[in-house]
Amino acid sequence: MGKKLKTGDILQIPLPMNLGFAYARYINLVEQLPNSDLPDLLKVLDYKTKSEEYNFEELENQDYLIAPILVSGLPPTIRKGIWKVLDEKTSVQDYNIPHFSRHEDWVSDDSWYYCVDADSSKKVRTTLERVKHLSPLAADGTGIIEIEIAMTFLIKEGKRVEYYFDLEEYFETVTYEKVKATPPYYSLPKEIRDKAVGAE
């Protein structure tokens, strides 16, 4: 039986294809923002281990790998012990809520917005160029997020993603296209991290 999640917990995430374990900081959005559209937020750390053994002091001080991401299906994944909550408690207090992108015209590339407080009613009109580094205001399921994290690590390490994943499989192809289209979070200037370009 997995532990009950609390804001600030560090999660250990097994990656597919025996690519090791990733780690993420968890935030319960509903505790901070009752009107948020989705409850669970992850900030994935730029830290990976080959086995379940880790250096907590090292991992908690790492930069982030990808933009903060909304996740669905997390409670049952924790309860089943697929993802684990680490026993150690982090001293890093990072509960900042990022902007999220929102696209409302699937026919064209128009109608882009950024959303504040993970709330679709707090949207501001913008352009794709100003929000392409942000995660969308939509939750990815556990099972998909692991693929995105693994692909991002592979690209960062200079490895060929197609050697590890079947890019003819729908979800793996869609995830790969998303990863390629999103500027790496760790490479972004800090002044635009978590915010739409030009936003206050």
N, C-alpha and C positions, 0 to 999 in steps of 0.2 A: 504494500500500500504506500503510495507516494505521500509526500508532505503537503500541507495546505500552503498555497502560495501567498507570499507577502511582498509588498513593494520593497525593492532593494535586494531581494534574493538573487543569487547567481545560479543559473541553470547550466547543467552539463548536457550537451546535445550530441547524440551519436550521429555521425555523418555516414551517408551511403557509400557503398563500394569499398568498405574498410578503409576509409580515408581519415579515420581518427575521430576526435571529439572537439566540438566547438563549445564556446561559453557565451552566455548572454545575461545581461542585467534585466530584471523583470520590473515592470511598473503596472500597478493596477490603476487604470485610468478612471474608473468609476469612483474610486476613493477621492481623487483630486478634482474630477470634472464630471459631475452627475449627468450632464447633458451630452457627453461624448457618445458617438455613434457605436463604438466598439469598446470592449472592456480591457483587452490585454495588449500591452506594448512591450516589445523586446528591443534592447540595444545590444547588438552582437559585437563582442570584443574581438579585436584582431589578435587572437591567441588560439592556438590549436595544439592538441597533444595526440600522440600516436596511440596512447592507452588511456585508461581512466585515471591514471596518476597525473597530478598537476601541481604547480607551484602557485598557491593562492595569492601570495604577495605580488608575484610577477603578473598574474593574469588581471588582477583588479586595477592595475595601473596602466593597462594597455589602452591604446586608442580604439576607436570603433572601426569595424570592417565595412559594414554597409549602413545605409541610412536607417534610422529607427523604423521598425516594421510592426504593423498590427498583425495579430495572429488569432486564428480560430482553432478550436479543438484542443486548447492547451490543458484545461483541467483533467479530462480523461487521459491524456498523454502522460500527465504527472501521476495520476492515480495508478495507472498501469505500470509505472516505473520505467517507461520508455525513455523519457527525459528525467533527469534527477535534479533535485534541489540540493545544492552543496550545504554542508553543515556550517561552514564558516560564514561569518557576517562581515560584509564589506564596510570599510571606513569611508569609501568614496560615495558621497551623497549627490548623485546626478539624477534628478527627477524632472529635468527640463522636458517640456512637451513640445515636439517639433511641429512645424507646418506640414500639411499633407497636400498632395496634388489631387485634383479632381477634373475629369474630362467629361463633358456633357453633350458632345456631338461626335458620335462614332462614324458619321459619314465623312466628315472633314477633320482637319487638324485645328479647328477653331474651338471656342468655348472652353478654354482652360481656366481653372481657378486654383487658388490655394486656400486651404481651410485652416482656421485657427482652433485650437483646443479640441482637435479631432471631432469637430462638430460641423456637419454639412450645412447648417443654417448660418454659419459664420464663414461664408466664402467671399473671396475677393477676386474679381476678374483679372486675368494675367495672360501670359503666353507660355507656350511649351518651353521655350528657351529659359524662362525664368524659374521653371519648376521641375525640369527634367532630372534634377539631382535628388528630388524628394520622393519618398514612398507614396503610393496612392492611398487615398482614404478608403481602403478596402482591406479585408483581412485575408492573408494566405493561410492555408491549413498546415498543421504539422504534417510532415510527409513531403510537402512542397518546399517549405522553408529550408529544410536540411539540404535539398538539392541546390537551392540558390546559394546557400553559404558555401557548400563544397565547391561549386563552380567558381565562385569568387576567389576562393583560396587557390584553386588550380591556376586561374588566370594570373593571379598575383605572383605565383611561383613559376610562371613561364611554362606551364604544362599544357598539353593539348586536351581540351575538354572531351573531344570525341573519342579519345582513348579510354575514357572512363564511363561515358554515358552514351546511350543510344539516341542520337539526335534525330532519328526518324520517329521516335515515340513522342506523342503530342505534348504531354506535360513537360517533358525534358526539353523539347525544342522551344516551347513558349518561355520556359524559365531561362534558357540560355539567351534567347533574344532580349529578354528583360535585363539580364545581367550585362550584356554587351551594350545596351542602349543607355545604361545608367552610369554616370561618372562615378568612379570609385570614391567612396566617402572619405577614406584616409588621405586621398590626394586633394580634397577640396580646401580652398582657403577657409580659415576658421570663421571669417565674417559672414560667409553664406551658408555655413553648415546649419541644418535644421530650419532654415528660413528661405522663403522665396526671394530671389534676387530683387533688390529694390524695396523689399518690405521693411516696415518700421520694426 
